[in-house]
Amino acid sequence: MGQGWEGRSRRDRVVTEYVGTALRRRFRPAFLRLTYPAPVDEQQPVTLVLGPRGSGKSSLLRHLRTAWDDVPASLQDVAVHRQRGATCFDVLAEVVFDLHARKRGWPRLTFPSFGVQAVAVRADVPLDSRKAAARAMVRALAPAPADGGDGAFLGRLVEAAGMLGVPAPLRAPLLLVPGGRRALALGLARLRLGRALRDSRHRSYLDYLVDLKKRFHDPATRRSAEQDLARAFLDDLCRAYGRGHAARVHDTRCLVLLDNAEHQLGGDLLELLLDARQAREEGPDGPPPRPGEPAGRTDPLVVLAAAAAYPKALKKPALGYKPEPGRYPGWWDPEDPGFRPKRLAPGLSVGQLRDLRRDEVEAQALEVLRADGTAADGTGAAGGAGRPGADDASELLPDAGVKWLGWAVYEVTRGHPLATRRLFDELLATDDRQSWETRIQRALAPDSPLVTALLERLLPRDARETGLWDALPRCAAATDLARAVAAGPLWEEGETALRNAVGAFSGDVLQTMHVRTRDSAADGPLQTLHPLLRLLLLRRLEATGGWRHAHEALRRDADERGLPEIEAYHRLALEDLHAAARFLNDRFGGADATRWCRLLVRLRRAPVRARSRAHAPQADSPQQRYEGLLGFLSTDEVESRERTVTRLLVASWMAPEPAESPETDHVGDPYRNPLEDLYGQLYGEINARFMTLAYGPFGGGTPALLDQARQYEEKPGE
């Protein structure tokens, strides 16, 4: 199921449409195509797609490559090229190789100028003597027939002459004249250079090629050589699109896809293409191009590059990017139905991939239920209701089908594409006699292989080497990483470097996967982890036995700083329920009940340990675990209102989040953990306690409390 989801979400379809629009050239009626040259189309900017690890960038590019397989297209993984020690020229040569492939209904694209210069760059030419270098270059451009093995050189030579428009009757006599093969090859090489030779300071094409070879192998001048190669590549493309039959049938541009472009090689390659385009737009200072050579200022190339960070090579004022702490351009509003990258410069646009929305997760949930045999039409019951050994979920939630499963997975992953797919795959691979609730809880247990696998995929590749692998779980106990870095009790002596590494990590929203919506007051500061990433790190913290130490250290830090709200937050995470509830009870009353409800929202988002209670076994229901946690109420002297507040706090802490309330959700903590009570069995208890506070003799603000009570009248996923 996971492998078949690439490109099928609404998000990916929107990006596919964006690419399709960029690929299509301006429409012209058939009679105009025969009588007038192709119109000058608007230059398509390079589009840089940003997204954190696991956001689906690679799968999206693979889908685009497949979706547009009928046009010249190339997909290159910069990370693979980087591991091989490749240069920009090597990647460009791979692009040329892919674009040269034959496509049905397309005149074949040829790259004569780039080809000659590529031969020169790769030729074994001595650079200590210019005469020797020129002779070696001649041999490289026109090898003797014996050097060509079985005579394949002759066929290639005739084909090359045809591509340059040499009439067939003139080709054969040249090959029969002594030295004709070499003369034809060298003549073709000179013709292929065309504009590149004319723009250079050299009068001899051999001198130009020798100089190109020398510049390419000198680190100080390699960039200028690569710029010549990139300009030749674009000139060849324009020539292929701008003449005769090709100009009439090429109604779609070429597509180049670059994956993992955040590496230095990717940034250098994008900068090279942008510079080459700028050189074409400015135009040569020399004479006008000869007949058949490209004269336009635009090229038929659509470039889409995906990166997990903004390439350093593009961080320059000329491209319009001014780094802002924690911000990247091109944010995609989750409510925006279109993909609209931000134009940073005339040649560069930047857009960010968003997470999946709930309806997109529900679409995957429908396929999972069908694959599991639970739903044939998308209306089946969830949780394995009615199966042997399944929880009796059908009585709790009779309409729990696609919407419930989609809601449950979305609440856990918040639409993170990789985690959503991996979790669905894990649920399908689990014994189908288990309920969906049990499957989800076991898939995300602290010692689950899925938790470790997702962390290895989402954290930086060098997380183990830098120490982040061990430090981030305890930092995730804090509401945000900035608070964790500032908490002295959380760090041991000598961990200054590690502390700084966490600070650097927390400042990059593409690493923390910080959730950004229209409501910044609900999203929290920039150092706030994505709810999924925080959940996984907290599971890791619990598996390593560091839960109590981390929360106790953060509680002490909050106490030292005079932050009673944060101290109560960590007391609740430590299951010091009496102290947390007493703090909340002491602040009840007065005219501002909305502020009190907001405080309750902050506390109820304190992390909950994964069903590991000393009070009740793991197999107990949420109601039994809830009563087990409140056992102290039967022995301690607790007054009536505090008893009600305690029950309300613990029930809302264990239960899933209800429908969002703008008045009380502005707490800067988007964390969600519905795993303790996936069916919302405690909703009735929460509603009753709110009603008691609203109508009881406690002097509460009735409208605000009643509004909170109404949020718990509907079950999760409805």
Salt bridges, closest charged atoms under 4 A:
GLU6 OE2 - ARG62 NH2 2.93
ASP12 OD1 - ARG11 NE 3.01
ASP41 OD2 - ARG25 NE 3.22
ASP41 OD1 - ARG26 NE 3.87
ASP41 OD2 - ARG253 NH2 3.45
ASP69 OD1 - ARG65 NH1 2.89
ASP69 OD1 - LYS103 NZ 3.56
ASP199 OD2 - ARG195 NE 3.56
ASP207 OD1 - ARG130 NH1 3.62
ASP211 OD1 - ARG201 NH2 3.71
ASP211 OD2 - HIS202 NE2 3.52
ASP211 OD2 - ARG215 NE 2.82
GLU226 OE1 - ARG223 NH1 3.42
ASP228 OD2 - ARG215 NH2 2.72
ASP228 OD1 - ARG231 NH2 2.46
ASP235 OD1 - ARG195 NH1 3.65
ASP235 OD1 - ARG280 NH1 2.23
ASP236 OD1 - ARG239 NH1 2.75
GLU271 OE1 - ARG223 NH2 3.65
GLU271 OE2 - LYS316 NZ 2.65
GLU293 OE1 - ARG198 NH2 3.08
ASP299 OD2 - ARG277 NE 2.95
ASP333 OD2 - ARG518 NE 2.78
ASP336 OD1 - ARG340 NH1 2.24
ASP355 OD2 - HIS530 NE2 2.97
ASP359 OD2 - ARG10 NH1 3.14
ASP359 OD1 - ARG357 NE 3.57
GLU360 OE1 - ARG354 NH1 2.87
GLU362 OE2 - ARG358 NE 3.15
GLU362 OE1 - LYS403 NZ 3.91
GLU367 OE2 - ARG8 NH2 2.20
ASP372 OD2 - ARG387 NH2 2.78
ASP372 OD1 - ARG439 NH1 3.47
ASP425 OD2 - ARG421 NH1 3.78
ASP431 OD2 - ARG433 NH2 2.84
GLU456 OE2 - ARG464 NH2 2.87
GLU495 OE1 - ARG474 NH2 2.90
ASP519 OD2 - HIS666 NE2 2.74
GLU542 OE2 - ARG609 NE 3.70
GLU552 OE2 - ARG555 NH2 2.78
ASP557 OD2 - ARG561 NE 2.98
GLU565 OE2 - ARG602 NE 3.62
GLU567 OE2 - ARG555 NH1 3.11
GLU567 OE2 - ARG571 NH2 3.27
GLU575 OE2 - ARG613 NH1 3.49
GLU575 OE1 - HIS615 NE2 3.71
ASP576 OD2 - ARG571 NH1 2.76
ASP592 OD2 - ARG595 NE 3.30
GLU627 OE2 - ARG647 NH1 3.52
ASP636 OD2 - HIS578 ND1 3.79
GLU642 OE2 - HIS578 NE2 3.35
GLU642 OE2 - ARG582 NE 3.97
GLU657 OE1 - ARG604 NH2 2.90
GLU657 OE1 - ARG605 NH2 3.20
GLU660 OE2 - ARG672 NH2 3.02
ASP665 OD1 - ARG605 NH2 2.85
ASP669 OD1 - ARG534 NH1 3.71
GLU676 OE1 - ARG613 NH2 3.40
GLU676 OE1 - ARG625 NE 3.70
GLU685 OE2 - ARG647 NH1 3.94
GLU685 OE2 - ARG689 NE 2.69
